[in-house]
């Protein structure tokens, strides 16, 4: 294939449009999937202390530039009579992240989903991410990290509970 300016695309570009299409179908699955579905499997439990899953890797896409932002999420909750399978929390995040997003909304949606679906005594979500729209264009600041958090329930109202969860996240 010859381009307008006389250059030819090499064999490496053959099939690229299809691969790009398939990629975007995969990366936008969250628009058609139910993020709460993974949280449907819960177990009765009298455990009433913090449950924390740290360093959950995720990739999402900035809705303003369609460039990726990647990072880790930390999700903590205090059960209120039930716990969820540990793998279900990262699965729920993956569904939410596979939507064009901003990090602030993703943080709030993830925390809200956990709070509404698990009905815990409290929830804390912290996301740390690097944004390609900041590192590869625009301000060109590679290595900068954006941190967002959302707390609800006992973590919002009890500063010592919030401090304990944040200390566990910092590890």
NUDREN-779054 format. One record per residue (C-alpha): residue in three letters; x, y, z. Coordinates in steps of 0.05 Angstrom, whole numbers, plus 5000, padded with zeros to 4 digits. Last residue first. Example, Ala and Ser with C-alpha at 12.3 -4.5 7.8 and 13.67 -1.06 7.14 Angstrom:
! residues 2
SER527349795143 ALA524649105156 
! end
This chain:
! residues 171
UNK506049746082 UNK503450406053 UNK496750046044 UNK496949786116 UNK498450486141 UNK492650766100 UNK487950246131 UNK490250406202 UNK489751156190 UNK482551076164 UNK480650676226 UNK483951206270 UNK480351766232 UNK473451466244 UNK467851766202 UNK470351646131 UNK473550976147 UNK467250756185 UNK463050836122 UNK466451106060 UNK473351266034 UNK475751475965 UNK482851575943 UNK486751855884 UNK494251845871 UNK497252095806 UNK504351885792 UNK509752255754 UNK514951805722 UNK514752135654 UNK513052885655 UNK511953095583 UNK507053675596 UNK503253515533 UNK505552855505 UNK508852205527 UNK508652265603 UNK502352665618 UNK497552345567 UNK501151695583 UNK498451725653 UNK501851395711 UNK497351115765 UNK496251035839 UNK489250845860 UNK486850825932 UNK480250515953 UNK477750496025 UNK471350156048 UNK467350136112 UNK462449726153 UNK461449296091 UNK455049276049 UNK458448815998 UNK454849085936 UNK453849815953 UNK460649915987 UNK464649525936 UNK461249865877 UNK462050555910 UNK469450435921 UNK470450225848 UNK466150775820 UNK469751315862 UNK476751095842 UNK474651015769 UNK471551715770 UNK477952035796 UNK482251635748 UNK478551895687 UNK475351375644 UNK474351045576 UNK471750375600 UNK475849755612 UNK477750005682 UNK470849855709 UNK471049135685 UNK478149035711 UNK476249325779 UNK470748795786 UNK475748245769 UNK480748525820 UNK475348475875 UNK472947785854 UNK479747455863 UNK479147515939 UNK472447155943 UNK467747615979 UNK466647676054 UNK460147686093 UNK457447896161 UNK459448626158 UNK466348586128 UNK471249156138 UNK473849366070 UNK480449526037 UNK482149615963 UNK488949815937 UNK489649965863 UNK495849955820 UNK497850325759 UNK496750445686 UNK493951025646 UNK492850895572 UNK491551415518 UNK484651535491 UNK486052285497 UNK480252565538 UNK477251895560 UNK483851695591 UNK484350945582 UNK484950415635 UNK490249925656 UNK490349565723 UNK495149225771 UNK492249045840 UNK497749265888 UNK494149135952 UNK488148725973 UNK486048916043 UNK481048596091 UNK480549016154 UNK477348696215 UNK470448406228 UNK471047676210 UNK464347356227 UNK463747066158 UNK458246856110 UNK461146776041 UNK460247195979 UNK459647035905 UNK455947615871 UNK462048065871 UNK464247845802 UNK457548075774 UNK458148785802 UNK462249045743 UNK456748845693 UNK459848805624 UNK457949225562 UNK462049855572 UNK467349455610 UNK469049095545 UNK472349735520 UNK479549485520 UNK477748835485 UNK473949175428 UNK479449695424 UNK484749155415 UNK480748775363 UNK480149415322 UNK487549555328 UNK489148845307 UNK484448905247 UNK487649565225 UNK494649245234 UNK493348655188 UNK499048835142 UNK503149365178 UNK509248905186 UNK509148775111 UNK511749475101 UNK507550085086 UNK510050465027 UNK512051195028 UNK509951644969 UNK506952225008 UNK499851984998 UNK501351285024 UNK502850684980 UNK500050005000 
! end
